[in-house]
Amino acid sequence: MSDFFDLLYQNLTHTTWLEAVAVLFGLLSVWYARKENILVFPTGIISVLIYVYICYFAGLYADMGINGFYFLMSVYGWYNWTHQDSEQQTIAISYNTAKQHLLSIVGTIVFFVVLYFVLSQYTDSTVPAWDSATTAIFIVGMWLMALKKVENWIFWIIGDLVSIPLYFYKGLALTSFQFTVFLVLAVWGYIEWRKKVKEQQQCAI
């Protein structure tokens, strides 16, 4: 345990203000996502752009790429959440269809295989399997969040559980802590979104 706390202290002392800003806006983004607040997207955009820079120098190339993907999906999600149609002002939270379940599973596997091959063959990544796994999971999770699917939280929960030790191992203790908070918020978000769907269904009766 003493070695663990020594490593934690060393990591924290090397934390940059840039990482701290990214963590702050990342936490705000997940908080707003849990509340189904549109601010999830602008706060998330700030965080992911900073993490593109951070992950590059940490050698987490797949995570660097996914943060670029987050940026694009945040722009899309921002539009999708506020898109108006003839029946309702914004899209409602819902569960995956059978087709979306299948696409989510297949997509995760395909992204993992492709990313692992690229990282292991063409980069100097020391954690290609971990990096590929979290990236594949979060790509699908972000897509489901943009569609306002309850299942997005399941992907965030799984990805957070893998990311906590990954970022700590790479010397980014504050980011590791951020994913610990993310995990708590993701569980909370999953419970709240399920509750909102139930309320929507009761109102429709």
RASUL-V46886 format. One line per field, one symbol per residue. psi: psi as a letter, one per 20 degrees, with the letter a starting at -180 (. if undefined). Layout:
psi=???
//
This chain:
psi=hhhghgggggghhjprhghggggghgghghghghjlpiihghhhggghhhhggghgiijmhghghhhhgggghhgghgghhjpqaihqgrqqqrqqrhghgghgggggggggggggggghhjrkpilhggghghggghggghghghilphihhggggghghhhghghghjjmhhhghghggggghggggggghgghgghghhhi.
//
